[in-house]
Amino acid sequence: MRGRPFGTIASPVQRLGFPAAGAVGAALGSILYAAASPGVGYAPCNGAPVEVQATDFPLLVRPGFLPVAGTPATGTGQSGAASRGVSIAYGAGVYVAVGAGGFIYTTTDLINGPWTKRTSPTTADLGDVCFGNGVFTAVGTGGVTVWSATGTGGWTLGSGLTATVTDPNTGQPVAIGWNKLAFGNNVFVAIASVGASYAWSADGKAWTTVQANLRFSGAPETHDVCFGAGYFVMTRTASNSNNVYAVTSADGAAWTQRASLGSTLTQPVVPIAFGNGTFIVGQSNNAPSYIYWHTNPLAANWNFYNVGSYGVISAVFCFNTQFLFLAGNANKLLSTYDLSADPSAGLSAQDWDATARAAGQVVNGQLLFHPKTSAAAGLVVGSANARMFAPPVLPALKAKDGTTSLTAYMRIAA
């Protein structure tokens, strides 16, 4: 038989379908197997997100195209909800993005696009979109809700979300900004994170508002909501108190206050997420930042850990086997693989430009980050001079000696 047997590694570098590799002068995207880190410009192939220069990013990932507020910008659809500017949901093979001015875009390829603009029945800002029971549903300012069976077909106005509440200080009506959705147990739940407003729907079309309030002195405040382990879990500040609680519901209609998650004086939102069988909450009270977590949402007490003076934790994520916390005030992205009695054992912090990247979300297994946006800002990945990129997860190999372990590294910078 001529040539090398199938599967033979011809050199210390295994290309695995990526551009030509090598330790010196290797092309971006090249894969190098080595016993130790090759140094600056390489990242381990473990799926963890890393920053790359904006000029290098297109050579690693070919971005799609999704404009925001009519202004085009290149990006892979990185997004969020609430003040995130854009939210993305995935279902039935389609990605749906919604945002300011009622815009709706869809694609079947998150990375490569193209994104197609859809006819929207509203010009209200849409804060979040969700897929469940074969329906995409989105909610927004002034009680607006829209839905579509396919995402790519017609979008229709829904009903039932309270549009306005009366400001107790001025006596004037104020529009409620519905901006966060969750789906589980065949039910949708919507909240407005400024004030204490929440609602539920069985079909994503007709809604029942459970409570509608503005945030004012002494009033409760709803922060965030997610679904996991058979329950919706909301983070909410109690009436006449700075104490934050986990509040649970199985059906979106009846809610029960559970564990105390500490107190907050300065944090505008207390984010919560579910993944790897665990609920995680980012909590801040002036200087200390805390991580709260538990596998049982009904528990009377949650585990917590003081991670240090990182300021307000603006977003939390569960991505693969990793837990991530965005500490905006300190411009750090905290991460750990192990929420144990002492998370600091595996806690790491990397620099993060929080003025450019405020939050994000996990969509169909993709970790999406996005910037703080203005009315004319385009949807981009990362900031003006950096992008987030996750190298692929590749297995370790053995060297010729049969004992030395070789780790895969990707070249991410020239």
C-alpha positions, 0 to 999 in steps of 0.5 A: 500500500502506497503512502501512509496508512489511513489515520496516521498523524504525519506531523505534530500538527493535525489539521482536522479540516482547518487551514494549514497549520504550524507553530510558526507562521501558521494560518488563522484557524490552524490546529496545533497539537502540543504538550504545552501551550504554544504561547500568545496567539493560540487558544486551547480547543475546549469550547471556551469563548476567547476574544480575538481581534475584529480583523481576525474574526472573519477569517475564523468564522464567516459572519452573517448579516443582521441589521438593527434599526435599519443600520446594517452591521456584520455579526453572527446574530449575537443578542440578548433581551431587556436592554440587550437590543436584540433577542434570538430564539431557535425552533423548527430549524429557524432562528428568529431575531426581534428588536427595536422598532418591531423588527423581525428577521429570520435565518436558517444559518446563524453563522453564515446567514443570510438574514431575511426581514419579515413583515412585522405587525408592530413598530413597538420595541420587541424585548424578547422572543421564545419558541414553544409548542410549535409557535414563536412568540415575542413581547414588547413595550406597551403590552405588544405581543406578536406570534408566528407558527413558522417564524418565516411566515406571517406574524400576528398581534396577540392579546392580553398583556397589560399595556400601561399602569398608573404612576403613583407619583404623577397619576399618569399612565406609563407603558409597560416594557415586557422584555423577558420570556421563558417556556416550560410545562407547555406554558409561556411566561413573560415578565417586565423587569422594571416593575413587578409585572408578569403574565402567562400564556398556554399558546403564545397568542392570548395572555393572562396578566397576573400582576402589573406594577411599576417600580416605585418606593416600597413596591416589589420588583421583578428581575429575571425568569427562567425554566428548569427542573419542572419550574419557572423561577423568577428573581424578585425583590420583595415589597418594602425591602431590598431582599431578593427571593427566588419565586417559583411556579409550575404553571405561570399563574400561581407563584410561591416565594422561596429562598432568600437570595440576599439583598440588593441596593444598586443592582438593576437586574438580578439575572438567573439561568438554568443549565447542567441541572443547576439554577445560577443567580448573579447577585451584587450589593455594592462591592461584593459579588455573589453567586447563588446556586441550587439544583432544587428551585424549591429549596429553602436555602441556596448555596452561595459564594462571595466571588469578590469585588467585581461589582454588578453581575449583569448576566449569567449563562450555562454553556456546555459544562461551564458557568459564566458570570458577566461582571459589568462594573469590573469589566470581567467575565467570570467562569467556573466549571465547578459549582461546589462548596468552594467555586473559587477553586476553578473560578477564573476572570478574564478582561471584558469590555462591558461598555461594549458587551452588556449581556447575551444568551445561549441559543441552540447550543451557541453562546452569543454575546452582544453590545450595548446598542443605541438606536442606530447601532448595528448588531455586532459580535463583541466590541469595535475592536474585538470579537468572541470566538469559541474554538472547537472541542477536540480530544487530546492525543498521545505522542509517539512515546505513548505517554505524553498527552498532546492538547489541541490548540487553535491559532486565533491571532496572527 
